[in-house]
């Protein structure tokens, strides 16, 4: 492991120059975050704050870290997934920007949690999560840290589900902003980012031709919508499996076939899980899988596909290409599991395009600023939405950065919308 003048645990410090180039390239497509960073440099709204961040350690995340430190924060970063770290980016943050990073691509489970605790050893005042593992650790073995924390933010649907569970039980120890629920996050990151990057990851891992394939998507939230949209655009025939009647109806009217998993699984050439729940593809589905089927997950945790059941049902497995493990069933069928069932877009590709992460990470930066400015105790220990004016500001800055102008209502129009007297 590398040795550095600041606390860190990364793979190879010599990769720093390559990482700097990657960070610079991503920054070209992140104009909103760049504008926020420029303002933060002048105003220093995060001075005195200590931020522990558990995020995918990518070039886009690096640009967020630079914005936070420009705002005066002392940052410690660890990975939110063992396979998503870009080791060159981690090296660049440590060697060239003096940011503490604890992340190594491919780290085992013990190392993952050790790194998470090393990030928490900085005694954060703000947490920044992608999946709520920091919050979970603080509410478990690290409860001594809670008194110093003014708030946190959460990037993902999965993390927000975990946080709302804590809050509903009355156990959440500090306020958390659900960045995932901001319109400028889930309408763009989840839909367009996940849609494109999921297919990118599967394509890189398999070199599959999408045209004509039958693709089963488990889950039709914003991520599922995006994956379906892109798969149809590549010529695939899409089937959606859902447990929510409204989402299932929407999937149908969007032009997809809709049916239960047990009916859809035998038809599918590719199965993609994006539910946020456990065993969307479960033990009962494994005997139904088509010979040669490709299984991929784009949900946050590697529990959506029942991998232990797959292993128990097989007579053996071998890696046939990077990120492709082929399991042989007793009847001779081959089942191809991608990237150990982890986030396919980050494990086998580079994650979301920088241009869409610009929105999500602008939300994260403004959420941290909002928490730092809020009077102590003014936010309840609950899950909060990002204030609407900040959401709108991110969209405004993005439009500005691409040279798009929009109309503003006239005085007459504003008065009309604010009245009840005018009718037919």
Secondary structure, DSSP 8 states (H G I E B T S, - for coil): ----SSS-B-S-GGGHHHHHHHHHHHHHT-HHHHHHHHHHHHH-TTTT-EEEEEE--SHHHHHHHHHHHHTT-EEEEEESSTT---HHHHHHHHHHH--EEE--TT--HHHHHHHHHHHHTT--SEEEESSSHHHHHHTTTTGGGGGG--EEEE-SHHHHHHHHHHHHTT---S-EEEGGGSHHHIIIIIIIIHHHHHHHHHHHHH----TT-EEEEE--SHHHHHHHHHHHHTT-EEEEE-S-HHHHHHHHHTT-EE--HHHHGGG-SEEEE-SSSTTSB-HHHHTT--TTEEEEE-SSSTTSB-HHHHHHHEEEEEEEETTEEEEEETTS-EEEEEGGGSBHHHHSS--S-HHHHHHHHHHHHHHHHHHHHS-TTSS-SSEE---HHHHHHHHHHHHHHTT-------HHHHHHHT-SS---
